[in-house]
């Protein structure tokens, strides 16, 4: 097993499971077809393929069982059956917990209850009850995605950056800001020296020195302005990569509200 890749796979899997959860919540209210169903199928396929690539055979097989539970419903004009959505949502939670425990070298949760839950909400019964006609086309081949993948919303290439790396970069920006402030102080010291050298009585003798200092002051001022621009640009960049999108906070609440509604029998 490529253990050095596990931390990155854990981060990737958290995002994939979140996307799969969003798709499942939507597919409970709309036909099991279209882009949302494709997103769900792609997420489960990626979990299966990536786990197999890293030698996590048990997790790969578990993801395959989730695939088997939902793929026969492709093309349905009905939403996903509630018991099936429940089974896959809970299985995703256990799958991710098992992966995190494996990466942390702790005791992973037992997969058997989740496998039994998936078997209970079997796809064959769901097909008979909810699928008007089976799709005739075969499932398109899906390729296992690499650990670094394109962001689904923007389509731009994305890289995962550890929090400690961002924090370290912030400290370096702070150091650069201090350097810029010191440049300003050196410029003011040159201004004071120029005033002293221009004192009547020695102005003629210090003319050449003052000319050199004026030139150095001008260059120092230009360097200070450039440093200020670099600091501002880096600060803006850090804000853009360290700011959490509102969706990241709000989306998990949808699952919580959904589970509460089912447990209390109320609507929200």
C-alpha positions in Angstrom: 0.0 0.0 0.0 1.3 3.4 -0.9 1.1 4.8 2.6 2.7 8.1 1.8 -0.3 8.9 -0.4 -2.9 8.1 2.2 -3.1 11.7 3.8 -3.8 13.2 0.4 -6.3 10.5 -0.4 -8.1 11.2 2.9 -8.5 14.8 2.0 -9.6 14.0 -1.5 -12.1 11.4 -0.2 -13.7 13.9 2.2 -14.5 16.2 -0.8 -15.7 13.2 -2.9 -18.0 12.0 -0.1 -19.4 15.5 0.4 -20.2 15.7 -3.4 -21.8 12.2 -3.2 -23.9 13.3 -0.2 -25.1 16.5 -2.0 -26.1 14.3 -5.0 -27.9 11.8 -2.8 -29.9 14.6 -1.1 -30.9 16.0 -4.4 -31.8 12.6 -5.9 -34.2 12.0 -3.0 -36.3 14.8 -4.5 -35.8 14.4 -8.2 -35.6 11.6 -10.8 -32.5 9.3 -10.5 -31.1 10.5 -13.8 -29.2 13.4 -15.4 -26.1 15.2 -14.1 -26.8 14.6 -10.4 -27.0 10.8 -10.9 -23.8 11.0 -13.0 -22.0 12.9 -10.3 -23.0 10.3 -7.7 -21.9 7.4 -9.9 -18.6 9.1 -10.7 -18.0 9.8 -7.0 -18.6 6.1 -6.0 -16.5 4.9 -8.9 -13.6 7.2 -7.9 -13.7 6.0 -4.3 -13.6 2.4 -5.6 -10.8 2.9 -8.1 -8.6 5.1 -6.0 -8.9 2.7 -3.0 -7.9 -0.2 -5.2 -5.0 1.7 -6.6 -3.7 2.3 -3.0 -4.2 -1.3 -2.1 -7.2 -0.8 0.1 -9.1 -3.8 -1.2 -11.7 -3.9 1.6 -12.7 -0.2 1.0 -12.6 -0.7 -2.8 -15.0 -3.6 -2.5 -17.2 -1.6 -0.1 -17.5 1.3 -2.6 -18.3 -1.3 -5.3 -21.2 -2.5 -3.2 -22.5 1.1 -3.0 -22.2 1.3 -6.8 -24.1 -1.9 -7.2 -26.9 -0.5 -5.0 -27.5 2.6 -7.0 -26.4 2.0 -10.6 -29.4 -0.2 -11.6 -31.6 2.9 -10.9 -29.9 5.0 -13.6 -32.5 6.5 -15.9 -35.4 6.2 -13.4 -38.2 8.9 -13.6 -38.6 8.5 -9.8 -36.4 9.8 -6.9 -34.1 7.4 -5.1 -36.0 5.2 -2.6 -35.6 6.6 0.9 -34.2 3.4 2.4 -31.6 3.2 -0.4 -30.6 6.8 0.1 -30.3 6.2 3.9 -28.2 3.1 3.3 -25.7 4.8 1.0 -25.5 7.9 3.1 -24.6 5.9 6.2 -22.3 3.7 4.2 -20.4 6.8 3.0 -19.9 7.9 6.6 -18.6 4.5 7.6 -16.4 4.2 4.5 -14.7 7.6 5.3 -14.3 6.7 9.0 -12.7 3.5 8.0 -10.3 5.3 5.7 -9.4 7.9 8.3 -8.7 5.1 10.9 -6.5 3.3 8.4 -4.5 6.4 7.8 -4.2 7.1 11.5 -3.3 3.5 12.3 -6.2 3.1 14.7 -8.9 0.5 14.9 -11.3 1.0 11.9 -15.1 0.5 12.2 -16.7 -2.8 11.3 -18.0 -2.7 7.7 -20.4 -5.6 8.1 -23.4 -3.7 9.5 -23.2 -1.3 6.5 -22.9 -4.1 4.0 -25.9 -5.7 5.6 -27.8 -2.3 5.4 -26.9 -2.1 1.7 -28.1 -5.6 1.1 -31.4 -4.9 2.8 -32.0 -1.9 0.5 -31.1 -4.1 -2.5 -31.2 -2.6 -5.9 -33.3 -5.4 -7.4 -36.3 -4.5 -5.3 -35.8 -0.8 -6.0 -35.7 -1.5 -9.7 -39.0 -3.3 -9.6 -40.7 -0.6 -7.5 -39.3 2.6 -8.9 -37.9 2.0 -12.4 -40.4 2.3 -15.3 -38.0 0.8 -17.8 -34.4 -0.2 -17.6 -31.9 1.9 -19.5 -30.7 0.1 -22.6 -27.3 1.8 -22.8 -24.5 0.4 -20.9 -22.8 2.4 -18.2 -20.1 4.6 -19.7 -16.6 3.6 -18.6 -15.3 5.7 -15.8 -11.6 6.1 -15.2 -10.1 6.3 -11.7 -9.3 9.9 -11.0 -5.8 11.0 -9.7 -5.4 12.4 -6.2 -5.1 15.9 -7.7 -8.3 16.6 -9.7 -10.1 19.5 -11.3 -12.5 21.4 -9.1 -16.0 20.4 -10.0 -17.6 23.9 -9.8 -15.0 26.1 -11.5 -13.3 23.6 -13.8 -10.0 25.1 -12.9 -7.0 23.0 -11.7 -6.8 22.8 -7.9 -4.1 21.9 -5.5 -4.6 21.0 -1.8 -2.5 23.1 0.5 -1.9 22.0 4.1 -2.9 24.5 6.8 0.6 24.6 8.2 1.9 25.6 4.8 -0.5 28.5 4.6 0.4 29.6 8.2 4.1 29.4 7.3 3.5 31.5 4.2 1.6 34.1 6.3 4.6 34.4 8.6 6.9 35.0 5.7 4.6 37.7 4.4 4.7 39.3 7.9 8.5 39.2 7.7 8.4 40.9 4.3 6.1 43.6 5.6 8.7 44.2 8.4 11.4 44.5 5.8 9.4 47.0 3.9 8.9 49.1 7.1 12.7 49.0 7.7 13.2 50.3 4.2 11.0 53.2 5.0 13.0 53.9 8.2 16.3 53.7 6.2 14.9 56.3 3.8 14.0 58.6 6.6 17.5 58.2 8.0 18.9 59.2 4.6 16.7 62.3 4.6 18.0 63.3 8.0 21.6 62.8 6.8 21.0 64.9 3.7 19.7 67.7 5.8 22.8 67.6 8.0 25.1 67.5 5.0 23.4 70.5 3.5 24.2 72.7 6.5 25.7 76.0 5.5 29.4 76.0 5.7 29.8 72.3 4.5 27.3 72.2 1.7 29.9 72.8 -1.0 32.3 70.1 0.3 29.4 67.6 0.6 27.8 68.2 -2.8 29.1 65.0 -4.4 28.2 62.9 -1.3 24.7 64.4 -1.2 24.3 63.6 -4.9 25.2 59.9 -4.3 22.8 59.8 -1.3 20.0 61.4 -3.2 20.4 58.7 -5.9 20.5 56.0 -3.2 17.4 57.4 -1.5 15.5 57.4 -4.8 16.4 53.8 -5.4 15.5 52.9 -1.9 12.1 54.6 -2.2 11.4 52.7 -5.4 12.4 49.4 -3.8 10.1 50.2 -0.8 7.1 50.8 -3.1 7.8 47.6 -5.0 8.0 45.6 -1.7 4.7 47.2 -0.6 3.1 46.0 -3.9 4.5 42.5 -3.4 3.2 42.3 0.2 -0.3 43.5 -0.8 -0.4 41.0 -3.7 0.7 38.1 -1.5 -1.9 39.1 1.2 -4.6 39.1 -1.4 -3.5 35.7 -2.6 -3.5 34.3 0.9 -6.9 35.6 1.5 -8.2 33.9 -1.6 -6.8 30.4 -0.7 -7.5 30.6 3.1 -11.1 31.9 2.9 -13.7 29.1 3.3 -16.6 29.2 0.9 -20.0 29.6 2.5 -21.1 26.3 0.8 -18.5 24.4 2.9 -20.4 25.5 6.0 -24.0 25.3 4.8 -23.9 22.0 2.8 -23.2 19.7 5.8 -26.3 21.3 7.5 -28.5 19.9 4.7 -27.6 16.3 5.7 -28.1 17.1 9.4 -31.6 18.7 8.7 -32.5 15.8 6.5 -31.6 13.2 9.1 -33.5 15.1 11.8 -36.6 15.4 9.7 -36.6 11.6 9.1 -36.0 10.8 12.7 -38.8 13.2 14.0 -41.2 12.7 11.1 -41.3 16.5 10.5 -40.6 18.6 7.5 -38.2 21.5 7.1 
